[in-house]
Amino acid sequence: MMKLTVVYDNEARTGLRSGWGFSCLVEVPGHRILFDTGWDGHLLLDNMRKLSISPADIDTLVLSHQHWDHIGGLPALLNSSPDLHIYVPSGFSSNLKKEISSRCAILHEVKDPRNICESVYTTGELGTDIKEQSLVLDSAKGLYVIAGCAHPGISSILSATSRFGTVAGIIGGLHDTQEHCLLKGLQLIGAGHCTVHKNKFREMYPGSFKDIFAGYSMDL
């Protein structure tokens, strides 16, 4: 069984705080994996506390890309969890990679698709101007992609994910993508954070569209 919980997003359920950025927790047997950190570490940790998530229980962090609204919470998280395994695209700046390593975290540079742990993969580094990786969850319900901002494009992300099987859903920031038709047939389109065309997705895919927010969770 897998569980996904959105910890940080532009929107939040009652009792949690919203902020520009994205972060979600993936729980699988033996591992707790955080994907991105939002931009405000205090907000990130406050939402974690309210969701009964202990930073000390997180063993792995996957950073999608080097934009402030996805890595801003990193210093605060490292203060609470200094021994994290952190997976970053190899295109991250050398200074940032050096800083992460100096904080006792175990740094893994990602270029190609690879396994993070059982049933959890990274697409590998995608894109040209903005290097970004997405997370792939191989669940009992099919493959689910977690995207930070989808800067490389939906087509590129789905193509990279297809090596692992058939995609059932996508969750996260979809930015200003115009590739709406590529999501046809997905069981879940969980649009959050920077997604510009939420109304378009809602109109085209009323049965699979979900407007996600901090506090949203689902079992996979």
C-alpha positions in Angstrom: 0.0 0.0 0.0 1.2 3.5 -0.8 -0.1 6.8 0.6 0.4 10.2 -0.9 -0.2 13.4 1.1 0.2 17.0 -0.2 2.0 18.9 2.5 2.6 22.3 0.7 0.6 23.9 -2.1 -0.9 27.3 -3.2 -4.2 26.1 -1.7 -4.8 24.5 1.6 -7.6 22.8 3.5 -8.9 24.5 6.7 -6.4 24.4 9.5 -3.3 24.2 7.2 -1.3 27.1 5.6 -1.0 27.7 1.9 2.0 29.1 0.1 3.4 29.4 -3.3 5.2 26.1 -4.0 4.7 22.4 -3.8 5.7 19.4 -1.5 4.2 16.0 -1.0 5.0 13.0 1.1 5.0 9.5 -0.3 4.7 6.6 2.2 5.7 3.1 1.1 6.6 0.1 3.2 10.0 1.0 4.8 10.3 4.5 3.4 9.0 8.0 3.7 9.9 10.1 0.7 9.4 13.8 0.5 9.1 15.3 -3.0 10.1 19.0 -3.0 9.9 21.4 0.0 7.9 24.5 -1.1 9.6 27.9 -0.5 9.0 28.5 3.2 10.6 26.1 5.6 8.6 27.3 8.6 5.3 26.8 6.7 6.5 23.3 5.5 7.3 22.2 9.1 4.2 23.7 10.5 2.0 21.8 8.0 3.9 18.6 8.7 3.3 19.0 12.4 -0.5 19.6 11.9 -0.5 16.5 9.6 1.3 14.4 12.3 4.3 14.0 10.0 7.7 13.9 11.8 10.6 15.2 9.7 12.8 12.8 11.6 10.8 9.9 10.0 11.6 11.1 6.4 14.5 9.2 5.0 14.5 10.4 1.4 14.1 13.8 -0.4 13.6 14.1 -4.1 13.9 17.7 -5.5 12.3 18.2 -8.9 14.2 21.3 -10.1 16.2 24.2 -8.8 13.5 26.9 -8.4 13.0 28.7 -5.1 9.4 27.5 -4.7 10.5 23.9 -4.7 13.8 24.0 -2.7 13.2 26.9 -0.3 12.3 24.7 2.6 15.4 22.6 2.3 17.5 24.4 5.0 14.7 24.0 7.6 14.2 20.4 6.7 17.9 19.6 6.9 18.0 21.1 10.4 15.4 18.4 11.4 16.6 15.6 9.2 20.4 15.9 8.5 20.9 12.4 7.3 18.5 12.4 4.3 19.2 10.7 1.0 18.6 13.6 -1.4 18.1 13.0 -5.2 18.7 16.1 -7.4 18.9 16.5 -11.2 22.6 16.5 -12.1 22.0 20.0 -13.6 21.7 21.6 -10.2 24.4 24.2 -9.5 27.6 22.9 -8.2 27.4 25.4 -5.3 24.0 24.1 -4.2 25.1 20.5 -4.5 28.2 21.3 -2.4 26.0 23.1 0.2 23.7 20.1 0.5 26.6 17.7 0.9 28.2 19.9 3.6 25.0 19.6 5.7 25.6 15.8 6.1 22.9 14.8 3.6 23.7 12.0 1.3 23.5 13.4 -2.2 22.6 11.5 -5.3 22.9 13.2 -8.7 20.3 12.0 -11.2 20.9 12.0 -14.9 19.0 8.9 -16.2 15.9 7.0 -15.0 16.6 5.1 -11.8 15.1 3.3 -8.9 14.7 5.2 -5.6 13.3 2.3 -3.6 10.9 -0.5 -4.4 8.1 0.7 -6.6 9.4 4.3 -6.7 11.4 5.7 -9.6 12.6 8.9 -11.0 12.1 9.8 -14.7 15.7 11.0 -14.8 16.7 14.6 -15.7 14.4 16.0 -18.4 14.3 19.3 -20.2 16.7 21.7 -21.8 16.6 25.2 -20.2 15.1 24.0 -16.9 16.3 20.6 -15.8 13.6 18.7 -13.9 12.8 15.2 -12.7 9.4 13.7 -11.8 8.7 10.9 -9.4 7.0 7.7 -10.6 5.0 5.5 -8.2 4.3 1.9 -9.3 1.1 1.2 -7.3 -1.5 -1.5 -7.3 -3.7 1.0 -9.3 -1.1 1.7 -11.9 1.7 4.2 -12.5 1.2 7.7 -10.9 3.5 10.6 -11.8 4.3 13.4 -9.4 5.4 16.5 -11.2 6.9 19.6 -9.6 6.1 22.1 -12.4 6.2 20.0 -15.6 8.6 22.4 -17.2 9.9 19.8 -19.7 6.4 19.3 -21.0 3.7 16.6 -20.4 4.8 14.8 -23.5 8.4 14.4 -22.3 7.3 13.4 -18.8 4.8 10.8 -20.0 7.3 9.4 -22.6 10.0 9.0 -19.9 7.4 7.3 -17.5 6.2 4.9 -20.2 9.4 2.8 -19.8 8.0 1.7 -16.4 4.5 0.8 -17.7 1.1 2.5 -18.4 0.4 5.8 -16.7 -2.8 5.9 -14.6 -2.5 9.4 -13.2 -0.5 12.6 -12.8 -0.3 14.8 -9.7 1.3 18.2 -9.0 2.1 21.3 -10.9 1.3 21.3 -14.6 2.3 24.9 -15.2 0.9 26.4 -18.4 0.9 23.3 -20.5 -1.2 23.3 -23.7 -0.9 19.5 -24.1 -4.3 18.9 -22.6 -5.2 16.1 -25.0 -2.3 14.0 -23.8 -4.0 13.4 -20.5 -7.0 11.6 -22.1 -7.7 8.3 -20.5 -5.9 9.0 -17.2 -7.8 7.9 -14.0 -6.5 11.0 -12.1 -5.4 14.4 -13.1 -4.5 16.0 -9.8 -3.7 19.6 -10.7 -2.1 22.0 -8.1 0.5 24.6 -7.5 1.4 26.4 -10.8 -1.3 24.8 -13.0 -2.7 27.7 -15.1 -5.4 25.9 -17.0 -7.3 24.1 -14.2 -10.7 25.1 -15.6 -9.7 23.6 -19.0 -8.7 20.3 -17.4 -11.9 20.3 -15.3 -14.0 20.9 -18.4 -12.3 18.3 -20.5 -11.9 15.6 -17.9 -14.7 16.0 -15.2 -14.4 12.4 -14.2 -10.7 12.4 -13.4 -9.9 16.0 -12.5 -9.0 16.8 -8.9 -8.0 20.2 -7.6 -5.3 19.3 -5.1 -4.3 21.3 -2.0 -2.2 21.0 1.2 -3.9 18.3 3.2 -5.1 16.3 0.2 -4.3 12.6 0.5 -5.0 9.4 -1.3 -4.1 5.7 -1.0 -2.6 4.0 -4.0 
